[in-house]
Amino acid sequence: MDISAQIKDSLISRIKNSDNLNFLKALQTIFDASEESLYELSADQEKSIQTGREQIKNGQFHTNENVISEMKEWLSKK
C-alpha cells in the first residue's frame, strides 16, 4: 500500500472514531477551503459559461438524443 493510501485510511479511521465536534468542524473547514480553489474561474471561462447560457436560452443547442442519433447515422455511412 502506498503512503497516500495509508494516510487516507488513517484519516478515515480517525474521523469515523471521533466524537469531537470541534475536530470534525475543523476538518470540514479544511475540506471546504481546499475545494473553493476548484471553483475559481478565469475571466475567459466565465465568459464562455455566460455565452453557453445565452445559447441555451436562445435554443441554440442539441439534445443528447439528437447528437447520438446523428453520430449513429454518420457511423453507419463509414
PAZA-360451 format. One record per atom (N, C-alpha, C): residue number from 1; residue in three letters; atom name; z, y, x. Coordinates in steps of 0.1 Angstrom, whole numbers, plus 5000, padded with zeros to 4 digits. Atoms other than C-alpha are relative to their C-alpha. Layout:
% PAZA-360451
[NUM,ALA,CA,[Z,Y,X]]
...
This chain:
% PAZA-360451
[1,MET,N,[5000,4988,5008]]
[1,MET,CA,[5000,5000,5000]]
[1,MET,C,[5000,5012,5009]]
[2,ASP,N,[5000,4988,4992]]
[2,ASP,CA,[4991,5034,5014]]
[2,ASP,C,[5011,5009,4997]]
[3,ILE,N,[4989,4990,5002]]
[3,ILE,CA,[5015,5063,5018]]
[3,ILE,C,[5000,5007,4987]]
[4,SER,N,[5002,4993,5013]]
[4,SER,CA,[5001,5081,4988]]
[4,SER,C,[5005,4992,4989]]
[5,ALA,N,[4995,5009,5011]]
[5,ALA,CA,[5007,5052,4965]]
[5,ALA,C,[5015,4998,5001]]
[6,GLN,N,[4986,5002,4999]]
[6,GLN,CA,[5042,5047,4979]]
[6,GLN,C,[5008,5012,4995]]
[7,ILE,N,[4994,4987,5004]]
[7,ILE,CA,[5051,5084,4973]]
[7,ILE,C,[4999,5001,4984]]
[8,LYS,N,[5001,4999,5015]]
[8,LYS,CA,[5037,5082,4937]]
[8,LYS,C,[5009,4990,4993]]
[9,ASP,N,[4991,5010,5005]]
[9,ASP,CA,[5056,5050,4930]]
[9,ASP,C,[5015,5005,5000]]
[10,SER,N,[4986,4996,4999]]
[10,SER,CA,[5088,5065,4943]]
[10,SER,C,[5003,5012,4990]]
[11,LEU,N,[4998,4989,5009]]
[11,LEU,CA,[5084,5097,4923]]
[11,LEU,C,[5000,4996,4986]]
[12,ILE,N,[5000,5005,5014]]
[12,ILE,CA,[5076,5079,4891]]
[12,ILE,C,[5013,4993,4997]]
[13,SER,N,[4987,5007,5002]]
[13,SER,CA,[5107,5057,4895]]
[13,SER,C,[5011,5010,4999]]
[14,ARG,N,[4989,4990,5001]]
[14,ARG,CA,[5129,5087,4902]]
[14,ARG,C,[5000,5008,4988]]
[15,ILE,N,[5002,4993,5012]]
[15,ILE,CA,[5115,5106,4873]]
[15,ILE,C,[5005,4992,4988]]
[16,LYS,N,[4996,5008,5011]]
[16,LYS,CA,[5120,5077,4849]]
[16,LYS,C,[5015,4998,4999]]
[17,ASN,N,[4986,5003,5000]]
[17,ASN,CA,[5155,5071,4860]]
[17,ASN,C,[5009,5013,4999]]
[18,SER,N,[4992,4987,5000]]
[18,SER,CA,[5166,5108,4859]]
[18,SER,C,[5003,5004,4986]]
[19,ASP,N,[4996,4994,5012]]
[19,ASP,CA,[5186,5123,4831]]
[19,ASP,C,[5004,5015,5003]]
[20,ASN,N,[4996,4986,4996]]
[20,ASN,CA,[5190,5156,4850]]
[20,ASN,C,[4989,5009,4994]]
[21,LEU,N,[5009,4992,5007]]
[21,LEU,CA,[5173,5181,4827]]
[21,LEU,C,[4995,5011,5009]]
[22,ASN,N,[5004,4990,4991]]
[22,ASN,CA,[5172,5208,4854]]
[22,ASN,C,[4990,4995,5010]]
[23,PHE,N,[5009,5006,4991]]
[23,PHE,CA,[5155,5185,4878]]
[23,PHE,C,[4986,4997,4993]]
[24,LEU,N,[5012,5003,5007]]
[24,LEU,CA,[5129,5174,4852]]
[24,LEU,C,[4992,5013,4997]]
[25,LYS,N,[5007,4987,5003]]
[25,LYS,CA,[5122,5211,4842]]
[25,LYS,C,[4994,5005,5013]]
[26,ALA,N,[5005,4995,4987]]
[26,ALA,CA,[5118,5220,4879]]
[26,ALA,C,[4987,4992,5003]]
[27,LEU,N,[5012,5007,4997]]
[27,LEU,CA,[5092,5192,4883]]
[27,LEU,C,[4989,5004,4991]]
[28,GLN,N,[5010,4996,5010]]
[28,GLN,CA,[5074,5203,4851]]
[28,GLN,C,[4995,5014,5005]]
[29,THR,N,[5005,4987,4995]]
[29,THR,CA,[5072,5239,4866]]
[29,THR,C,[4991,4998,5012]]
[30,ILE,N,[5008,5003,4989]]
[30,ILE,CA,[5058,5225,4898]]
[30,ILE,C,[4986,4995,4996]]
[31,PHE,N,[5012,5005,5004]]
[31,PHE,CA,[5032,5205,4880]]
[31,PHE,C,[4991,5010,4992]]
[32,ASP,N,[5007,4989,5007]]
[32,ASP,CA,[5023,5234,4857]]
[32,ASP,C,[4993,5010,5009]]
[33,ALA,N,[5005,4991,4991]]
[33,ALA,CA,[5019,5257,4886]]
[33,ALA,C,[4988,4995,5008]]
[34,SER,N,[5011,5006,4993]]
[34,SER,CA,[4997,5233,4905]]
[34,SER,C,[4987,4998,4992]]
[35,GLU,N,[5012,5002,5009]]
[35,GLU,CA,[4974,5228,4875]]
[35,GLU,C,[4994,5013,4997]]
[36,GLU,N,[5006,4987,5003]]
[36,GLU,CA,[4969,5265,4870]]
[36,GLU,C,[4988,5004,5009]]
[37,SER,N,[5011,4997,4991]]
[37,SER,CA,[4947,5268,4900]]
[37,SER,C,[4987,4992,4996]]
[38,LEU,N,[5011,5007,5005]]
[38,LEU,CA,[4924,5242,4884]]
[38,LEU,C,[4992,5008,4990]]
[39,TYR,N,[5007,4993,5011]]
[39,TYR,CA,[4915,5267,4857]]
[39,TYR,C,[4996,5014,5004]]
[40,GLU,N,[5005,4987,4996]]
[40,GLU,CA,[4907,5297,4878]]
[40,GLU,C,[4985,5000,5002]]
[41,LEU,N,[5014,5000,5000]]
[41,LEU,CA,[4871,5305,4873]]
[41,LEU,C,[4995,5013,5007]]
[42,SER,N,[5006,4988,4993]]
[42,SER,CA,[4848,5328,4893]]
[42,SER,C,[4993,5008,4989]]
[43,ALA,N,[5007,4991,5009]]
[43,ALA,CA,[4830,5357,4876]]
[43,ALA,C,[4987,4993,4995]]
[44,ASP,N,[5012,5007,5004]]
[44,ASP,CA,[4798,5336,4876]]
[44,ASP,C,[5002,4989,4990]]
[45,GLN,N,[4996,5011,5009]]
[45,GLN,CA,[4815,5307,4860]]
[45,GLN,C,[5003,5005,4986]]
[46,GLU,N,[4996,4994,5012]]
[46,GLU,CA,[4830,5329,4833]]
[46,GLU,C,[4987,5005,4992]]
[47,LYS,N,[5012,4995,5006]]
[47,LYS,CA,[4796,5345,4827]]
[47,LYS,C,[4991,4988,4994]]
[48,SER,N,[5008,5012,5004]]
[48,SER,CA,[4779,5310,4824]]
[48,SER,C,[5006,4995,4987]]
[49,ILE,N,[4993,5005,5012]]
[49,ILE,CA,[4805,5299,4799]]
[49,ILE,C,[4997,5009,4988]]
[50,GLN,N,[5003,4991,5011]]
[50,GLN,CA,[4800,5330,4778]]
[50,GLN,C,[4986,4999,4995]]
[51,THR,N,[5014,5002,5004]]
[51,THR,CA,[4762,5325,4779]]
[51,THR,C,[4999,4988,4992]]
[52,GLY,N,[5000,5013,5008]]
[52,GLY,CA,[4767,5289,4767]]
[52,GLY,C,[5005,5002,4987]]
[53,ARG,N,[4994,4998,5013]]
[53,ARG,CA,[4789,5300,4739]]
[53,ARG,C,[4991,5008,4991]]
[54,GLU,N,[5009,4992,5008]]
[54,GLU,CA,[4764,5326,4728]]
[54,GLU,C,[4988,4991,4996]]
[55,GLN,N,[5011,5009,5004]]
[55,GLN,CA,[4736,5300,4729]]
[55,GLN,C,[5004,4990,4989]]
[56,ILE,N,[4995,5009,5011]]
[56,ILE,CA,[4757,5276,4707]]
[56,ILE,C,[5001,5008,4987]]
[57,LYS,N,[4998,4991,5012]]
[57,LYS,CA,[4765,5305,4683]]
[57,LYS,C,[4986,5002,4994]]
[58,ASN,N,[5014,4997,5004]]
[58,ASN,CA,[4727,5312,4681]]
[58,ASN,C,[4992,4987,4997]]
[59,GLY,N,[5006,5012,5003]]
[59,GLY,CA,[4719,5275,4675]]
[59,GLY,C,[4990,4995,5011]]
[60,GLN,N,[5009,5003,4989]]
[60,GLN,CA,[4702,5272,4709]]
[60,GLN,C,[5006,4988,5008]]
[61,PHE,N,[4994,5011,4994]]
[61,PHE,CA,[4714,5237,4717]]
[61,PHE,C,[4994,4987,4995]]
[62,HIS,N,[5005,5013,5004]]
[62,HIS,CA,[4705,5200,4714]]
[62,HIS,C,[5012,4991,4997]]
[63,THR,N,[4989,5009,5003]]
[63,THR,CA,[4728,5174,4698]]
[63,THR,C,[4999,4988,5010]]
[64,ASN,N,[4999,5011,4992]]
[64,ASN,CA,[4738,5144,4718]]
[64,ASN,C,[4990,4989,4995]]
[65,GLU,N,[5008,5010,5006]]
[65,GLU,CA,[4719,5121,4694]]
[65,GLU,C,[4985,5004,5003]]
[66,ASN,N,[5014,4996,4997]]
[66,ASN,CA,[4687,5142,4699]]
[66,ASN,C,[4996,4998,5014]]
[67,VAL,N,[5003,5002,4986]]
[67,VAL,CA,[4689,5141,4736]]
[67,VAL,C,[4998,4985,5003]]
[68,ILE,N,[5001,5015,4998]]
[68,ILE,CA,[4695,5103,4736]]
[68,ILE,C,[4986,4995,4994]]
[69,SER,N,[5013,5005,5007]]
[69,SER,CA,[4665,5098,4712]]
[69,SER,C,[4988,5005,5009]]
[70,GLU,N,[5011,4995,4992]]
[70,GLU,CA,[4643,5120,4734]]
[70,GLU,C,[4999,4992,5014]]
[71,MET,N,[5000,5008,4987]]
[71,MET,CA,[4653,5100,4766]]
[71,MET,C,[4995,4986,4997]]
[72,LYS,N,[5005,5013,5003]]
[72,LYS,CA,[4647,5067,4749]]
[72,LYS,C,[4985,5000,4998]]
[73,GLU,N,[5015,4999,5002]]
[73,GLU,CA,[4612,5079,4738]]
[73,GLU,C,[4993,5002,5014]]
[74,TRP,N,[5006,4997,4987]]
[74,TRP,CA,[4605,5092,4773]]
[74,TRP,C,[5000,4987,5009]]
[75,LEU,N,[4999,5013,4993]]
[75,LEU,CA,[4617,5059,4789]]
[75,LEU,C,[4990,4990,4995]]
[76,SER,N,[5009,5010,5005]]
[76,SER,CA,[4596,5038,4766]]
[76,SER,C,[4985,5002,5004]]
[77,LYS,N,[5013,4997,4996]]
[77,LYS,CA,[4565,5056,4779]]
[77,LYS,C,[4998,4997,5015]]
[78,LYS,N,[5000,5002,4985]]
[78,LYS,CA,[4573,5047,4816]]
[78,LYS,C,[4995,4986,5002]]
